[in-house]
Amino acid sequence: MTLQQKLRPAGVPEGEAERQHESMLAFRQAQRSTVGLGRQRLAAFADKVYAVCQLTSARRRGGSIATGQLAYAAILEALFQLPEVQSGEVDFSQAVAVLSDITARCQNRYEDAS
């Protein structure tokens, strides 16, 4: 599945999904070109975003978060609350780009595959 296909159940319009795809590609390029401590910080932040995804998926499967738009909103809200985002160390748009990268490579977080 493409990123755009995975974002459909979350109610993300095609135009927005395409922009997320573009920001994901920019993130991947930046990730490849970053070295040293910057690369370690980026990897650590990506691990935190992945953990948010895992927690949200578990809550969705457990029934405390509905599939689709509510699951997507829960992930975005959790990303916005990360200390790195709140402090301005990581821009929220970069956090969403990391989420897009993870979403593109992992199972669908917003609904179970049929």
C-alpha distances in whole Angstrom, upper triangle without the diagonal:
4,7,8,6,7,10,11,12,14,16,15,16,15,17,17,13,14,17,15,13,16,18,15,16,20,20,18,21,24,23,23,27,28,30,33,33,30,28,29,29,25,24,26,25,21,22,23,20,18,21,21,17,19,22,20,18,21,23,20,20,24,24,26,23,21,18,16,18,21,18,17,21,22,20,21,24,24,23,26,28,28,31,30,29,32,34,32,32,28,27,25,23,22,21,19,18,18,16,13,13,13,10,8,9,10,9,9,12,13,13,12,10,12
4,5,5,6,9,10,13,14,15,13,14,12,14,14,10,11,13,12,9,13,14,12,13,16,17,16,18,21,20,21,24,25,28,31,31,28,26,27,27,23,23,25,23,20,21,23,19,18,21,21,17,19,22,20,19,22,24,21,22,26,26,27,23,22,18,16,18,20,18,16,20,21,19,19,23,23,22,24,27,26,30,28,27,30,32,30,29,26,25,22,20,20,19,16,15,15,14,11,11,12,9,6,9,10,11,10,13,14,14,15,13,15
4,5,5,6,9,11,11,13,11,12,10,12,11,7,9,11,8,7,10,12,9,11,14,14,14,17,19,18,20,23,24,27,29,29,26,24,25,24,21,20,22,20,17,19,20,16,16,19,18,15,17,20,18,17,20,22,19,21,24,24,25,21,20,17,14,15,18,16,13,16,18,16,16,20,20,18,21,23,23,26,25,23,26,28,26,26,22,21,19,16,16,16,13,11,12,10,7,8,9,7,5,8,10,11,9,11,12,13,15,14,17
4,5,5,6,10,10,10,8,9,7,9,9,5,7,10,8,7,11,13,12,13,16,16,17,19,21,21,23,25,26,30,32,32,29,27,28,27,24,24,25,23,20,22,23,19,19,22,20,17,20,22,19,18,22,23,20,22,25,25,25,22,20,17,14,14,17,16,13,16,19,17,17,20,21,20,22,25,25,28,27,24,27,30,28,28,24,22,20,17,18,17,14,13,15,13,10,12,13,10,9,12,13,13,11,13,12,14,16,15,17
4,5,5,8,10,10,10,11,9,12,12,9,11,14,12,11,15,16,15,16,19,20,19,22,24,24,25,28,29,32,34,34,31,29,30,30,26,25,27,25,22,23,24,20,19,22,21,17,19,22,19,17,21,22,19,20,23,23,24,21,19,15,12,14,17,15,14,17,19,17,18,22,22,21,24,26,26,30,29,27,30,32,31,31,27,25,23,20,21,20,17,16,17,15,12,14,14,10,9,12,13,12,9,12,11,11,13,11,13
4,6,7,8,10,9,12,11,14,13,9,12,14,12,11,15,16,14,16,19,18,18,22,23,22,24,27,28,30,32,32,29,27,28,27,24,23,24,22,19,20,20,17,16,18,17,14,16,18,15,14,17,18,15,17,20,20,21,17,16,12,10,12,14,12,11,14,16,14,15,19,19,18,21,23,23,27,26,24,27,30,28,28,24,23,20,19,19,18,14,14,15,12,10,12,11,7,8,10,10,9,6,8,8,9,10,10,12
4,6,5,7,6,8,9,11,10,7,10,12,10,10,14,14,13,16,18,18,19,22,23,23,25,27,28,31,33,32,29,27,28,27,23,23,24,22,19,21,20,17,16,19,17,14,16,18,15,14,18,18,16,18,21,20,20,17,15,12,9,9,12,11,9,12,14,12,13,16,17,17,18,21,22,25,24,22,25,28,26,26,23,21,18,16,17,16,12,13,14,11,9,12,12,9,9,13,12,12,8,9,8,10,12,13,15
4,5,5,6,7,8,11,11,8,11,14,12,13,16,17,17,19,21,21,22,25,26,26,28,31,31,34,36,36,33,31,32,31,27,27,28,25,23,24,24,20,20,22,20,17,19,21,17,16,20,20,17,18,22,20,21,17,15,12,8,9,13,12,10,13,16,15,15,19,20,20,21,24,25,29,28,26,28,31,29,30,26,24,21,19,21,20,16,17,18,15,13,16,16,12,13,16,15,14,10,11,9,10,13,12,14
4,5,8,10,11,15,13,12,15,17,15,16,19,20,19,21,24,23,24,27,28,28,30,33,33,36,37,37,34,32,32,31,28,28,28,26,23,24,23,20,19,21,18,15,17,18,15,14,17,17,13,15,18,17,17,14,11,8,5,7,10,10,9,12,14,14,15,17,19,19,21,23,24,28,28,26,28,31,30,31,27,25,22,21,22,20,17,18,19,16,14,17,16,13,14,17,15,13,9,9,6,7,10,11,12
4,6,9,11,14,12,10,14,15,13,15,18,18,17,20,22,21,23,26,26,26,29,31,31,34,35,34,31,30,30,29,26,26,26,23,21,22,21,17,17,19,16,14,16,17,13,13,16,16,13,15,18,16,16,13,10,8,4,4,7,7,6,8,11,11,11,14,16,16,17,20,21,25,25,22,24,27,26,27,24,22,19,18,19,17,14,16,17,13,12,16,15,12,14,16,15,14,10,9,6,8,12,13,16
4,6,9,12,10,10,13,14,13,15,18,18,18,21,23,23,24,27,28,28,30,33,33,36,38,36,33,32,33,31,28,28,29,26,24,25,24,20,21,22,19,17,20,20,17,17,20,19,16,19,21,19,19,15,13,11,7,6,9,10,9,10,13,14,13,16,18,18,19,22,23,27,27,24,26,29,28,29,25,23,20,18,21,19,16,17,19,16,15,18,18,15,16,19,18,17,13,13,10,11,15,16,18
4,6,8,6,6,10,11,10,12,15,15,15,18,20,20,21,24,25,25,27,29,30,33,35,34,31,30,31,29,26,26,27,24,22,24,23,19,20,22,19,17,20,21,17,18,21,21,18,21,23,22,21,17,16,13,10,8,12,12,9,11,14,13,12,15,18,17,18,21,22,26,25,22,24,27,25,26,23,20,17,15,18,17,13,14,16,14,12,16,16,13,14,18,18,17,14,13,11,13,17,17,19
4,6,5,6,9,10,11,12,14,15,16,19,20,21,22,25,26,26,29,30,31,35,37,36,33,32,33,31,28,29,30,27,24,27,26,22,23,25,23,20,24,25,21,21,25,24,22,24,27,25,25,21,19,17,13,11,15,16,13,14,18,17,16,19,21,20,21,24,25,28,27,24,26,29,27,29,25,22,19,17,19,19,15,16,19,17,14,18,19,16,16,20,20,20,17,17,15,16,20,20,21
4,5,5,6,9,10,10,12,14,15,16,18,20,21,23,24,25,27,29,30,33,36,36,32,31,33,31,28,28,30,27,25,27,27,23,23,26,24,22,25,26,23,23,27,26,24,26,29,27,27,24,22,19,15,14,18,18,15,17,20,19,18,21,23,22,23,26,27,30,29,26,28,31,28,29,26,23,20,18,20,20,16,16,19,17,14,17,18,16,15,19,20,20,17,18,16,18,20,20,21
4,5,5,6,9,10,11,13,14,16,17,18,20,21,23,24,26,27,29,32,35,35,31,30,32,30,27,28,30,26,24,27,27,23,24,27,25,23,26,28,25,25,29,28,26,28,31,30,29,26,24,21,18,16,20,20,17,18,21,20,18,21,23,22,22,26,26,29,28,25,27,29,27,28,24,21,19,16,18,19,15,15,18,17,14,17,19,17,16,20,22,22,19,20,18,21,23,23,25
4,5,5,6,9,10,11,12,14,15,16,18,20,21,22,24,26,27,30,32,32,28,27,29,27,24,25,26,23,21,24,24,20,21,24,21,20,23,24,22,22,26,25,23,26,29,27,27,23,22,19,16,14,17,17,14,14,18,16,14,17,20,18,18,22,23,26,24,21,23,26,23,24,21,18,15,13,15,15,12,12,15,14,12,15,17,15,15,18,20,20,18,18,16,19,22,22,24
4,5,5,6,9,10,10,12,14,15,16,18,20,21,23,24,25,29,31,31,27,26,28,26,23,23,25,22,20,22,22,18,19,22,20,18,21,23,20,20,24,24,22,24,27,26,26,22,21,18,14,14,17,16,13,15,17,16,14,18,19,18,19,22,23,26,24,21,24,27,24,25,21,19,16,13,15,15,11,11,14,12,9,12,14,12,11,15,16,17,14,15,14,16,19,19,21
4,5,5,6,9,10,11,13,14,15,17,18,20,21,23,24,28,31,31,27,26,28,27,23,24,26,23,21,24,24,20,21,24,23,20,24,26,23,23,27,27,25,27,30,30,29,26,24,21,18,17,20,20,16,18,21,19,17,21,22,20,21,25,25,28,25,23,26,28,25,26,22,19,18,14,15,16,13,12,15,14,11,13,15,14,12,16,18,19,17,18,17,20,22,21,24
4,5,5,6,8,10,11,12,14,15,16,18,20,21,22,26,29,28,25,24,26,24,21,22,24,21,19,23,23,19,21,24,22,20,24,25,23,24,27,28,26,28,31,30,30,26,25,23,19,18,21,20,16,17,20,18,16,19,21,18,19,22,23,25,23,20,23,25,22,22,19,16,14,11,12,14,11,10,13,13,10,12,15,14,14,17,19,20,19,19,19,21,24,24,26
4,5,5,6,9,10,10,12,14,15,16,18,20,21,24,27,26,23,21,23,22,18,19,21,18,16,19,19,16,17,20,18,17,20,22,20,20,24,24,23,25,28,27,27,23,22,20,17,16,18,17,13,15,17,15,13,17,18,15,16,20,20,22,20,18,21,23,20,20,17,14,13,9,10,11,8,7,10,9,6,9,12,11,10,14,16,17,15,16,16,19,21,21,24
4,6,5,6,9,10,11,13,14,15,17,19,20,23,26,26,23,21,23,22,19,19,22,19,17,20,20,17,17,21,20,18,21,23,21,21,25,26,24,26,29,29,29,25,24,21,19,18,21,19,16,18,20,17,16,20,20,18,19,23,22,25,22,21,24,25,23,23,19,17,16,12,12,13,10,8,11,11,7,8,11,10,9,12,15,16,15,16,17,19,21,20,23
4,5,5,6,9,10,11,12,14,16,17,18,22,25,25,22,20,23,22,18,20,22,20,18,21,22,19,20,23,22,20,24,26,24,24,28,29,27,29,32,32,32,28,28,25,22,21,24,22,19,20,22,20,18,21,22,19,20,24,23,25,22,21,24,25,22,22,18,16,15,12,12,14,11,9,12,13,10,10,14,14,12,15,18,20,19,20,20,23,25,24,27
4,5,5,6,9,10,10,12,14,15,16,20,22,22,19,18,20,19,15,17,19,16,15,18,19,16,17,21,19,18,22,24,22,23,26,27,26,28,31,31,30,27,27,24,21,20,22,21,17,19,20,17,15,19,19,16,17,20,19,21,19,17,20,21,18,18,14,13,12,8,8,10,8,5,9,10,8,9,12,13,12,15,17,20,19,19,20,23,25,25,28
4,5,5,6,9,10,10,12,14,15,19,21,21,18,16,18,17,14,15,17,15,12,16,17,14,15,18,18,16,19,22,20,21,24,25,24,26,29,29,29,25,25,23,20,20,22,20,17,18,20,16,15,19,19,16,17,20,19,21,19,17,21,22,20,19,15,14,13,10,9,10,8,5,7,8,6,5,9,10,9,11,14,16,16,17,18,21,22,22,26
4,5,5,6,9,10,11,13,14,18,21,21,18,16,19,19,15,16,19,17,15,18,20,17,17,21,21,19,22,25,24,24,27,29,28,29,32,33,32,29,29,26,24,23,25,23,20,22,24,20,19,23,23,19,21,24,22,24,21,20,24,25,22,21,17,16,16,13,11,13,12,8,10,12,9,8,12,13,11,12,16,19,19,20,21,24,25,24,27
4,5,5,6,9,10,11,12,16,19,19,16,15,18,17,14,15,18,16,15,18,19,17,18,22,22,21,24,26,25,26,29,30,29,31,34,34,34,30,31,28,26,25,27,25,21,23,24,21,19,22,22,19,20,23,21,23,20,19,22,22,19,18,15,14,15,11,10,12,12,8,10,13,11,10,14,15,14,15,18,21,21,22,23,26,28,27,31
4,5,5,6,9,10,10,14,17,17,13,12,14,14,10,12,14,13,11,15,16,14,15,18,18,18,21,23,23,23,26,28,27,29,32,32,31,28,29,27,25,24,25,23,20,21,22,19,17,20,20,16,18,20,18,20,17,16,20,20,17,16,12,12,13,10,7,10,10,6,7,10,9,8,11,13,13,14,16,20,20,20,22,25,26,26,30
4,5,5,6,9,10,13,16,17,14,12,14,14,11,11,15,14,11,15,17,15,15,19,19,18,21,24,23,24,27,28,28,29,32,33,32,30,30,27,26,25,27,24,21,23,24,20,20,23,22,19,21,23,21,22,19,19,23,23,21,18,15,16,16,14,11,13,13,9,9,12,10,8,11,13,12,12,15,19,19,20,22,25,26,25,29
4,5,5,6,9,12,16,17,14,12,15,16,12,14,17,16,14,18,20,18,19,22,23,22,25,27,27,27,30,32,31,33,36,37,36,33,33,31,29,29,30,28,25,26,27,24,23,26,25,21,23,25,23,24,21,21,24,24,21,19,17,17,18,15,13,15,15,11,12,15,14,11,14,17,15,15,19,22,23,24,26,28,29,29,32
4,5,5,6,10,13,14,10,9,13,13,10,12,15,14,13,16,18,17,18,21,22,22,24,27,27,27,30,32,31,33,36,37,36,33,34,31,29,29,30,28,25,26,26,23,22,24,23,20,21,23,21,21,18,18,22,21,18,16,14,14,16,14,11,13,14,11,11,15,14,12,15,18,17,17,20,23,24,24,26,29,31,31,34
4,5,5,8,11,12,9,7,10,10,7,9,12,12,10,13,16,15,16,19,20,20,22,24,25,25,28,30,30,31,34,35,34,31,32,30,29,28,29,27,24,25,26,22,21,24,22,19,21,23,20,20,17,18,21,21,19,16,14,15,16,15,11,13,14,11,10,14,14,11,13,16,15,15,18,21,23,23,25,28,29,29,32
4,6,8,11,13,11,8,12,13,11,11,15,15,14,16,19,18,18,22,23,23,24,27,28,28,30,32,32,34,36,38,37,34,35,33,31,31,32,30,27,29,29,25,25,27,26,22,24,26,23,24,21,22,25,25,22,20,17,19,20,18,15,17,18,14,13,17,16,13,15,18,17,16,19,23,24,25,28,30,31,30,34
4,7,10,12,10,9,12,13,11,13,16,16,16,18,21,20,21,24,25,25,27,30,30,31,33,35,35,37,39,40,39,37,38,36,34,34,35,32,29,31,31,27,26,29,27,24,25,27,24,25,21,22,25,24,22,19,17,18,20,19,15,18,19,16,15,19,19,16,18,21,20,20,23,26,28,28,31,33,34,34,37
4,7,9,6,5,9,10,9,10,13,14,14,16,18,18,20,22,23,24,26,28,29,30,32,34,34,36,38,39,38,36,37,35,34,33,34,31,29,30,29,26,25,27,26,22,23,25,22,22,18,19,23,21,19,16,15,17,19,18,14,16,18,16,14,18,19,16,18,21,21,20,23,26,28,28,30,33,34,34,38
4,7,6,5,8,10,10,11,13,15,15,17,19,20,21,23,25,26,27,29,30,31,33,35,36,37,39,41,40,38,39,37,36,36,36,33,31,32,32,28,27,29,27,24,26,27,23,23,19,21,24,23,21,17,17,19,22,21,17,19,21,19,17,21,22,19,20,24,23,22,24,28,30,30,33,35,36,36,40
4,5,5,6,9,10,11,13,15,16,17,19,20,21,23,25,26,27,29,31,32,33,35,36,38,39,41,40,38,40,38,37,37,37,34,32,33,32,29,28,30,28,24,26,26,23,22,19,21,24,22,21,17,17,20,23,23,19,20,23,21,19,22,23,21,22,25,25,24,26,30,31,31,34,37,37,38,41
4,5,5,6,9,10,10,12,14,15,17,18,20,21,23,24,26,27,29,30,32,33,35,36,37,39,38,36,38,37,36,36,35,33,31,31,30,27,26,27,25,22,23,23,20,18,16,18,21,19,18,14,15,18,20,21,18,18,21,20,18,21,23,21,21,25,25,24,26,29,31,30,33,36,36,37,41
4,5,5,6,9,10,11,12,14,15,17,18,20,21,23,24,26,27,29,30,32,33,35,36,38,36,34,36,35,34,33,33,30,28,29,28,24,24,25,23,20,21,21,18,17,14,16,19,17,15,12,12,15,17,18,14,15,18,17,15,18,20,18,19,22,23,22,24,27,29,28,30,33,35,35,39
4,5,5,6,9,10,10,12,14,15,16,18,20,21,22,24,26,27,29,30,31,33,34,36,35,33,35,33,32,32,32,29,27,28,27,23,23,25,23,19,21,22,19,18,15,17,20,19,18,14,13,16,18,18,14,15,18,16,13,17,18,16,16,20,20,19,21,25,26,26,28,31,32,33,36
4,5,5,6,9,10,11,13,14,15,17,19,20,21,23,24,26,27,29,30,31,33,35,33,32,34,33,32,32,31,29,27,28,26,23,23,24,22,19,21,21,17,17,14,17,20,18,18,14,14,17,19,19,16,15,18,17,14,17,19,17,17,21,21,20,21,24,26,25,28,31,32,32,36
4,5,5,6,9,10,11,12,14,15,17,19,20,21,23,24,26,27,29,30,32,33,32,30,32,31,30,30,29,27,25,25,24,21,20,21,19,16,17,18,14,13,10,13,16,15,14,10,10,14,15,16,13,13,16,15,13,16,18,16,16,20,21,20,21,24,25,24,27,30,31,32,36
4,5,5,6,9,10,11,12,14,15,17,18,20,21,23,24,26,27,29,30,32,30,28,30,29,28,27,27,24,22,23,22,19,18,20,18,14,16,17,14,14,11,13,16,15,14,11,9,12,14,14,10,10,13,12,9,12,14,13,13,17,18,17,18,21,23,22,24,27,28,29,33
4,5,5,6,9,10,10,12,14,15,16,18,20,21,22,24,25,27,28,30,29,27,29,28,27,27,27,24,22,23,22,18,19,21,18,15,18,18,15,15,13,15,18,18,17,14,12,15,16,16,13,12,15,13,10,12,15,12,12,16,17,15,16,19,21,20,23,26,27,27,31
4,5,5,6,9,10,11,13,14,15,17,19,20,21,23,24,26,27,29,27,26,28,27,27,27,26,23,22,23,21,18,18,19,16,14,16,16,12,13,11,13,16,16,16,13,12,15,16,17,14,12,15,15,11,13,16,14,13,17,19,17,17,20,22,20,23,26,27,28,32
4,5,5,6,9,10,11,13,14,15,17,18,20,21,23,24,26,27,26,24,26,25,24,24,23,20,19,19,18,15,15,16,13,10,13,13,9,10,8,10,13,13,13,10,9,12,12,13,10,8,12,12,9,10,14,13,12,15,17,16,17,19,20,18,21,24,26,27,31
4,5,5,6,9,10,11,12,14,15,16,18,20,21,22,24,26,25,23,24,23,22,22,22,19,17,18,17,14,14,16,13,11,14,15,12,13,11,12,16,16,16,14,11,13,13,13,10,8,10,10,6,8,11,9,8,12,13,13,13,16,17,16,19,22,23,24,27
4,5,5,6,9,10,10,12,14,15,16,18,20,21,22,24,23,22,24,23,23,23,22,19,18,19,17,14,15,17,14,12,15,15,12,14,13,14,17,18,18,16,14,16,16,17,14,11,13,13,10,10,13,12,10,13,15,14,13,16,17,16,19,21,22,23,27
4,5,5,6,9,10,11,12,14,15,17,18,20,21,23,21,20,22,21,21,21,20,17,16,17,15,12,13,14,10,9,12,12,8,10,10,11,14,15,16,14,12,15,14,15,13,10,12,13,10,10,14,13,11,14,16,16,15,17,18,15,18,21,22,24,28
4,5,5,6,9,10,11,12,14,15,16,18,20,21,20,18,20,19,18,18,17,14,13,14,12,9,10,12,9,7,10,11,9,12,11,11,14,16,16,14,12,13,12,13,11,8,9,10,7,6,10,10,8,10,13,13,12,14,15,12,15,18,19,21,25
4,5,5,6,9,10,10,12,14,15,16,18,20,19,17,19,18,18,18,18,14,13,15,14,10,12,14,11,10,14,14,12,15,14,15,18,19,19,18,15,17,15,16,14,11,12,12,9,8,11,10,7,9,12,11,10,11,12,11,14,16,17,19,23
4,5,5,6,9,10,11,12,14,15,16,18,17,16,18,18,19,19,18,14,14,16,13,10,13,14,10,10,14,13,11,14,14,15,17,19,20,19,17,18,17,18,16,13,14,15,12,11,14,14,11,12,15,14,12,14,14,12,15,17,18,20,24
4,5,5,6,8,10,11,12,14,15,16,15,13,16,15,16,16,14,11,11,12,9,7,9,10,7,7,11,11,9,13,14,13,15,18,18,18,16,17,14,16,15,11,12,14,12,9,13,14,11,12,15,15,13,14,14,11,13,16,17,20,23
4,6,5,6,9,10,10,12,14,15,14,12,14,13,13,14,13,9,9,11,9,7,10,11,9,9,13,14,13,16,16,16,18,21,21,20,18,18,16,16,16,12,12,13,11,8,11,12,9,9,12,12,10,10,10,7,10,12,14,16,19
4,5,5,6,9,10,11,12,14,14,13,15,14,15,16,15,11,12,14,12,10,13,14,12,12,16,16,15,18,19,19,21,23,24,23,20,21,19,20,19,16,15,17,14,12,14,14,11,11,14,13,10,10,11,8,11,13,13,16,19
4,5,5,6,9,10,10,12,11,11,13,14,15,16,14,11,12,13,10,9,13,13,10,12,15,14,14,17,18,18,20,22,23,23,21,22,19,21,20,16,17,19,16,13,16,17,14,14,17,17,14,13,13,10,12,14,15,18,21
4,5,5,6,9,10,10,9,8,10,10,12,12,10,7,9,10,7,6,10,11,9,11,14,14,14,18,19,18,20,23,23,23,21,21,18,19,19,16,15,17,16,12,15,16,13,13,16,17,14,13,11,8,9,11,13,16,19
4,5,5,6,8,10,10,9,10,9,11,13,11,8,10,12,10,9,13,14,13,14,17,17,17,21,22,21,23,26,26,26,23,24,21,21,21,18,17,19,17,13,15,16,13,12,15,15,12,10,9,6,8,9,9,13,16
4,5,5,6,9,9,9,11,11,14,16,14,10,13,15,12,12,16,16,14,16,19,19,19,22,23,23,24,27,28,28,25,26,23,24,24,20,20,22,20,17,19,20,16,15,18,18,14,12,12,9,11,11,11,15,17
4,5,5,6,5,6,9,10,13,14,11,9,12,13,10,11,15,14,13,16,18,17,18,22,23,23,23,27,28,28,26,26,23,24,24,21,20,22,21,17,20,21,18,17,20,20,17,15,14,11,11,12,13,16,19
4,5,5,6,4,6,6,9,11,9,7,10,12,10,11,14,15,14,16,19,19,20,24,25,24,25,28,29,29,26,26,23,24,24,21,20,22,21,17,19,20,17,15,19,19,16,13,12,9,8,8,10,13,16
4,5,8,8,9,8,12,14,13,10,14,16,14,14,18,18,17,20,22,22,23,26,27,27,28,31,32,32,29,29,26,27,27,24,22,24,23,19,21,22,19,17,20,20,16,13,12,10,10,9,9,12,14
4,6,8,9,11,14,16,14,12,16,17,14,15,19,19,18,20,23,22,23,26,28,27,28,31,33,33,30,31,28,29,29,25,24,27,25,22,23,25,21,20,23,23,19,17,16,13,13,12,12,16,18
4,6,7,9,12,14,12,11,14,15,13,15,18,18,18,21,23,22,24,27,29,28,28,32,33,33,31,31,27,29,29,26,24,27,26,22,24,25,23,21,24,24,21,18,16,14,12,12,13,16,18
4,7,10,13,14,10,10,13,13,11,13,16,15,15,18,20,19,21,24,26,25,25,29,30,31,29,29,25,27,27,24,23,26,25,21,23,25,22,21,24,25,21,19,17,14,13,14,15,19,20
4,7,9,10,7,6,10,10,8,10,13,13,13,16,18,18,19,23,25,23,24,27,28,29,26,26,22,24,25,21,20,23,22,18,20,22,20,18,21,22,19,17,15,11,10,11,13,17,19
4,7,8,6,6,9,10,10,12,14,15,15,18,20,20,22,26,27,25,26,30,30,31,28,27,24,24,26,22,20,23,23,19,20,23,20,18,21,22,19,17,14,11,9,9,12,15,16
4,7,6,5,8,10,10,12,14,15,16,18,20,21,22,26,27,25,26,30,30,31,27,27,23,23,24,21,19,21,21,17,17,20,18,15,18,19,16,14,11,8,5,5,8,12,13
4,6,5,6,9,10,11,13,14,16,17,19,20,22,26,26,24,25,29,28,29,26,25,21,21,22,20,17,19,19,15,15,18,17,14,16,18,16,14,10,9,5,6,10,12,14
4,5,5,6,9,10,11,12,14,15,16,18,20,24,24,22,23,27,26,27,24,23,19,19,21,18,15,18,19,15,15,19,18,15,17,20,18,16,13,11,7,10,13,16,18
4,5,5,6,9,10,10,12,14,15,17,19,22,23,21,22,25,25,27,24,23,19,19,21,18,16,19,19,16,17,20,18,16,19,21,19,17,14,11,8,11,14,17,19
4,5,5,6,9,10,11,12,14,16,17,21,22,20,21,24,24,25,22,21,18,18,20,16,14,17,17,13,14,17,15,13,16,18,15,14,11,8,6,8,12,15,17
4,5,5,6,9,10,11,12,14,16,20,20,18,19,23,22,23,20,19,15,15,16,14,11,14,14,10,11,14,13,11,14,16,15,14,11,8,6,10,13,16,18
4,5,5,6,9,10,10,12,15,18,19,16,17,21,21,22,19,18,14,15,17,14,12,15,16,12,14,17,16,14,17,19,18,17,14,11,10,13,17,19,22
4,6,5,6,9,10,11,13,16,18,16,16,20,20,21,19,18,15,16,17,14,13,16,16,12,15,17,16,14,18,19,17,17,14,11,10,13,16,19,22
4,5,5,6,9,10,11,15,15,13,15,18,18,19,16,16,12,14,14,11,10,13,12,9,11,14,12,11,15,16,15,15,13,9,10,13,16,18,22
4,5,5,6,9,10,14,14,11,13,16,16,17,14,13,9,11,12,9,8,11,11,9,11,14,13,12,16,18,17,17,15,12,12,16,19,21,24
4,5,5,6,9,12,14,11,11,15,15,17,15,14,10,13,14,11,11,14,14,12,15,17,16,16,19,21,20,20,18,15,14,18,21,24,27
4,5,5,7,10,12,10,11,14,15,16,14,14,11,14,14,11,11,14,13,11,15,17,15,15,19,20,18,19,17,14,15,18,20,23,27
4,5,5,9,9,7,9,12,12,13,10,10,8,10,10,7,8,11,10,9,12,14,13,14,17,18,17,18,17,14,15,19,21,24,27
4,6,8,9,6,7,10,10,12,10,9,6,10,11,8,9,13,13,12,14,17,16,17,20,21,21,22,20,17,18,22,24,27,30
4,6,8,7,6,10,11,12,11,12,10,13,14,11,12,16,15,14,17,19,18,19,22,23,22,23,22,19,19,23,26,28,32
4,5,5,6,9,10,10,9,11,10,13,12,9,12,15,13,13,16,17,16,18,21,22,21,22,22,19,20,24,26,28,32
4,5,5,6,8,8,9,11,11,15,14,11,15,17,15,16,19,20,19,21,24,24,24,26,25,22,24,27,29,32,35
4,6,5,6,5,5,8,9,12,11,9,13,14,13,14,18,18,18,20,22,23,23,25,25,22,24,28,30,32,35
4,5,5,6,5,6,6,9,9,8,11,13,12,13,16,17,17,19,21,23,23,25,24,21,22,26,29,31,34
4,6,8,8,9,9,12,13,11,14,16,16,16,19,21,21,22,25,26,26,27,26,24,24,28,31,33,36
4,5,8,9,10,14,14,13,16,18,17,18,21,22,22,24,27,28,28,30,29,26,28,31,34,36,39
4,5,6,8,11,11,11,14,15,15,17,20,20,21,23,25,26,27,29,28,26,27,31,33,35,39
4,7,9,12,10,11,14,15,14,16,19,19,20,22,24,25,26,28,28,26,27,31,33,35,38
4,6,8,7,7,10,11,11,13,15,16,16,19,20,21,22,25,24,22,24,28,30,31,35
4,5,5,6,9,10,11,13,14,16,17,18,20,22,23,25,24,22,23,27,30,31,34
4,5,5,6,9,10,10,12,14,15,16,18,20,21,23,21,19,20,24,26,28,31
4,5,5,6,9,10,10,12,14,15,16,19,20,22,20,19,20,23,26,27,30
4,5,5,6,9,10,11,12,14,15,17,18,21,20,19,20,24,26,27,31
4,5,5,6,9,10,11,12,14,16,16,18,18,16,17,21,23,25,28
4,5,5,6,9,10,10,12,14,15,17,16,14,15,19,21,22,26
4,5,5,6,9,10,10,13,14,17,16,15,17,20,22,23,26
4,5,5,6,9,10,11,12,15,15,14,16,19,21,22,26
4,5,5,6,8,10,10,12,12,11,12,16,18,19,22
4,5,5,6,9,10,12,11,11,12,15,17,18,21
4,5,5,6,9,12,12,12,15,17,19,19,22
4,5,5,6,9,10,10,13,15,16,16,20
4,5,5,7,7,7,10,12,13,13,17
4,6,8,8,10,12,14,15,14,17
4,7,9,11,14,15,15,14,18
4,6,8,11,12,12,12,15
4,6,9,9,8,8,12
4,6,6,6,7,11
4,6,7,10,13
4,7,9,12
4,6,9
4,6
4
